[in-house]
Each structure stands twice: as structure tokens, then as C-alpha cells.
């Protein structure tokens, strides 16, 4: 863990040591005590800063990255921003293959950080040459002196969280955490944090969050890759249509699926009730925690930690846009807008 005191030598000194914040209103009718690890406090506004730093510094130590090297990665947006941020400070070029589910705002942020961006269709098979996985592999083959981070199949993904996020949560809860609720995309966060926490106390339960349209929950339960589980969904950075080796399914006790609509509304509610402006996946994590609570997973002594992956500023064109919510049909069954804007002429 990095401790920051006084003047930082550069922005990377601010990665990690994010706050743990108690939820008070959104969970008031639930049994248990709920806290959020707010990863939007990282300088790149997401937990992906942790893996970008860890993987790149490991490559430097091994001599894989050299002056003039190019870093290549697949991303739904957050990892790419973190990779670009670290590349700027360390002097590397950055090329990103981005899932088309990423908002225009996210893509513009990546460009603003100097990255070369390739936007790839989000609803094609993982082995399709147009998928962002395959595009990144091709770019790596075609680019001299490059390294492909490959977060989905990189063991250092989970190791970053084993070394930082896990110890932070253990320390911040004084070792009293009983349940961890975390999204699973690449699986690095949930696997790394769970490994550390279970080493400290094997009775801690790790509760995964998956999306409808993803195969992770069923694979965890049956070890079967069921293509029939796969269909398009909107949540970014959650769920998968392949099995990432960065995910250690043995460290996850159970999965809960959430819908696109419920996750979007829950993120908006989190902002209005707790003042926490978070991303789409954060809404999914809170929604899953509520669903777990409704199933009787917690008691009055439970100390439940939810990892909220990123900041809401990256979703202004999506879940925080009334127009986008209307287009998705998400206002058909719930109140349309929380507040109105009046223009004075």
C-alpha cells in the first residue's frame, strides 16, 4: 500500500488508500451494516489504477518495458484510462482496443490522455477478429516493442488487489468484515481481495455480482460454458462472454445477477441518497447487495463491504442522462426524472 504524505512526486503517488464510507439511507430498511470502498477516489477515478500501476511496474522490473515501448490493452474504458495515465507519467505510448459499449465520453477521455483508440463491436463473439480481444492481439503482433497487458488472463490483475485493496479493507474494518460484495468482470478485483480476506478469516463470505447476458454465474455453479446465457446487455465492466483466467471462482461463494435497469436506477438513487456519484457497475453492486439482503444473507452483526469501481462522471451520456434512460425504456415503470432544469430567458 502506498502512503502519501506531503508533496506527491507525481499523480501516481495517489493511487490506492481509497476511503471506506458507511451507507446510511439507501440501506436503512435492510438488516446489516453496509460500507462502500469508493474507488472513484483514485486519481484515474477507478480501481483500475491499481492494476495499471502494478502490471506496468512489474514489466519494468522484468525488463519487458523499455524506452519507447507501446502498451496495448483491451478495455471497456476504465482500464484504458488508467493505462494511458500511467503511460504518460512513465513515458510510454498507449494503444487501446475499446468495447463499443463504452460511452463517447469515455472514448474522448482516452483520446485526451494521448491514447490511440480502436472502437470494436461489443456484441460479437470473443474469437471474432473484430472483437476487442482479437483486435488487441493483432495490434500487439503488428507493433514492434509492444506489450499486451491482457487483463482478463493476467495473474497480476488479481495480485494488485491482493497486495492493496484487500489489506486496505481489512485494516479499515479492523478485521471485522463479514461479507464482501464485488462485481466480476475480469475477476481480478473480486479474486484478489477475496484471497487476502479469506487468508485473514476463512469465514468471510465473498458475494459476486454478475449481469443478465453474462455466463459467469452459471459457470461458477456448473463449470459449464453455456452460450445460451449470452445476449447483449448494457452494463459496462461487468460480466463476460468468456471465462477470464484472472477469475478464481473457488474464492467466490455465490453469484447474484442484476438487470441493466435496476443497476441504472440504483446508481442514480445512490447519488441522491448518499451523495455518492458512481458508475453503472457501482449501481449493480448496490443492487446486488440489496438482493442478497432480501434473501436473508445478512444479520444485524454483519459488516458488509461493497466495492464501488468508479466515478459517475464517465456515465453522463448514459445512466445520468434522462434521454438515454428514456431510450432504454428504463422510465416506463419508474419515476422519470429526479429533478428538473428550468432555463430563465
N, C-alpha and C positions, 0 to 999 in steps of 0.2 A: 504494500500500500504506500502511496505517495503522500507525504505530509508536507503541506505548504505553509511556510511562514515567511513573512516579509515580502520582498520583491521577487516575483517569478522571473526566471531567466527567459522563458517563453511560454506560450499558451499551453503547451503540453504538460507543464507542471500542475495544471488544474484538473487533469484527468483523474477521476475517481473521488473517493471520500464524499459521495453524494449524501444528502440528508435522508433520514427516516422520519416520516411525518404521520401522526395519528389521524385516522379518519374519524370524524365526529358526527356528521349529518347523514351522509349517504348510506351509512351502515347502522343508523340508530335503532332500527327495528330488528336487527339481526343479533343472534347470540354469538358472543366472542368479542375480542379486541382486535382491531384491524389497523395495520400500519402500511404505508407505501414507501418503497425505496424509489425516490424520484430521480431517474436517470437523466431527465431533461436538464439537470444542473451541470452536466458535463459540458466542457467548452464547445463541443460539436453538437450539443443538445440531444445526445442519445448515448445509450450504453455501449454502442459500437466503437466509441473512442477507446474503450478498454482493449478490445481485441486488435484494433488497428495498431495501437502502440506496442502491444505485446508481440504480435506476429512480426511486425516490421523490425523491431529491435532484436528479436531472435534471429531474423535473417541477416541482420548486420553482424551480429556476433559470429555467425557461421560463415561469413564472407560471401553469402549469396547475393546480397545487395551491394553494389559498388557505385562509384560516382557515375552519374549519367544513366543509372538503371531506370527502368519503367516498371511501375506497379500496375498490375491488371487484376480486376476483380468483378465478380457478379454481384448485383445489389438491387434491392428494392428502393434504395435511396440512402438510408442511414449509414450503412457500412461504407458506401461510396464516399459520402461526405467526410466521414472520419478518415478514410484512406487518403483523400485529397488533402485534408487538413494536415495530417502527419507528413505527407509528401512535400507540402510547401515548406514546412519548418526544416525538414531533413534534406531537401534539395533533389527530390526525385520527380520524374514525370508520372502522370497517373492517367490510365485509360479504364473506363468503366462500361460494362455491359449492363443496362438497366432494364428491369421489367417494366412493361408498358403500363402496369397498374400504378406506377409512381406518378404523382401529380406533376403538372407543368411547373409548379413552384419548386418542387424537389429537383427537377431536372435543371431549372435555372440556377438553383443553389449550387449544384455540382459544377455547372459551367463557370459560375462566378468564382469557384475555388480552383479554376485552371485545369479542370479535368476534361479530357476528350470523352464524349459521351455517345454511346451507341444504344438506341432505344429498341428493344426487342419485344415481339408479341408475347403477352403474358399467358395466353391460353393455348399454347402448343405443348406437345409432349417434351419431356426433358431431353430426349435424344434427338429432337428435331434440330436440324442445322441452324434454324432461326432462333432457337431458344437462347436465353441469355447465358446459359451454361456453355452451350456449344460455341456461341459467338466468342465468349471469353477464351475458350481453349484455342480457337482458331487465331485470335489476335495474339495470344501468347506464342504460338508457333511462328507467326509471321513477324514478330517484333524481337529484334536482337537485344540481348542484355536485359531481358524482362523476367519478372517473377509473377506467377499466377497465385494469388492468395488462396482462392478456393475455400472460402469459409465453411461451406457445407461439409467438406471432407478433410478439414484441418483440425487435428487434435489440439492445436494451440488455442483454438477458439474457446473450448471449454476450460483449458488451463488458465486463460486470462481471468476468467471469473472465479476459478478455484483459488487463485492467488490474491484476488482483490475483492470482488463483490461478496463472496461467501464470508471471508473474515470480517468484512465491514458489518454485515448484517448480524453476525454472531456477537460482535463487540457492542453494536448499538442496542441490541436487545438484552445485553448482559447474559447471553446464553439461554434466554427464556423463550425463544421462538418455538412454537409447536407445529406450525404449518407454513409451508412456502407455496405461494401461488404464482406461477410464471408461465408466460406464453412459450410455445415451442415452434420455432421456425427452422433455423439451422440446428437448434437444440443446444448450442454452446452455453448459453446462459443458464438454462434450467439444469443442464447436466453438471456444469462446473460448480455452481452454487450448491446444488443438492449433494454432490460428492463431499464438499467441505463440511456442510452442516451435518450430514449423516455420520461423518467421521467423529464429530464432536458429540453427537447424540443420535444414535440409530433410531430412536422412536419418533424423530421429526418426520412428518408426512410431506411429501412433495406432490403437489396437485397441479397437473398440467392443463394448459388451455389450448384447444385446437379449434379450427374453423370448419363449418359445414362446407364440403367441397374438397377437404383435405383427407389424406389417408392415414395420418399419424395415430389417431385414437384407435382405429381398428387394427392397425399393425401392432400397436402396443398390446392389445388384448388377444390377438390371434396369431401374431407373427406372419400374417398373410398380407401380401401386397394386393389390394383389391382395386383394380382400375375403375370398377363401378362406383367407387366412392368419390372419384374425381369429377368435379364440374366447376365452372367459373364462379369465383366469389370476389368480394371487393376489398376485404381487409388486407392491408399491406403488411408484410413481415411476419405473418402468422400462418402456420400450416404449410404443407408441402405436397407435391405430386410425385415426390421421390423419397427415398429413405436416406437422410444425411448420416454419414458415419460419425459426425460430430455429436449426434444424439446418443446418449447412453440410456436406453429405455429401461434398463434394470434399476436405474436411480430414480425413476418416476413411478409413483404409486398408482396413480389413476389419471385419466384424462376427462375433461368436460368440453363439449363443443358449444360454441356460441354462434348466433346468427349475425350477419352483417348489420341488420337493422338494430338489433338490441345493443350491439357494441357501439354503434354510432351514437345512439341516444344516450347511452351510459357515459360516454366521454363528455358529451355536452352537459349532462347532469353533474358530472364531477366538477366541471368548471363553475357551474352556478351554485353548487352547494359547498364545495370545499375550497374554491378559488384555485384549483389545480388545473392548469391549462395543458392538457396532454394529448397524445396522438391516438390514432384509431385503435392500435393494439392495446393501449392502456385501457381504453373503454372496454375492450374484450376481456381483459384481465379482471377488471372490477365486476363486470357482468358475470364472469365465471365464478368469482368468489361469492357473489350473491346466490348463484345457483347451487353452489356447494353448501352454503349455509342453509338454504331452503331444504336441502336433502338431509339436514341434521349432522353435517360433518364436524361441526364445532360445538364446544360447550362454553360456559361462562368464563372458564380459565384459559381458553385458547388464546394464543398470541399469534396472529396470522399476519405474515408479511407478504405483500403483493409487490412484485417488481413492475414498475411502470416504465416502459422502454424509452420513450422520447417525449419531445415537446410538441404542443399543439400548433405551433406556427407553421409546421410543414403540411398542415391539412386545411388551410384556409379555403382552398378551392374544392374541398371535399366535405368532410363532416361538419365543418363550421360554416359552410355555405348553404343558406336556405334553398337556393336554386338547385344545387346538387342534390340535396336531400329530397326535394320535390321530384326531381328527375328519377330518382331511385324508387320512388313510391313510399319513402320512409315516413311521410307525414300523413299517409292515408288513414292510419289508425291511432295516431298520437297527435298531440297539440303541435301546430305548425311551427311557430317561432316563439322564442322565449321573450323577445323584446322587439320593438320596432324602431326604425330610424325615421326621423322627421326632418325634412330639408326646409330651412327658412329661406324664403326668397325676398 
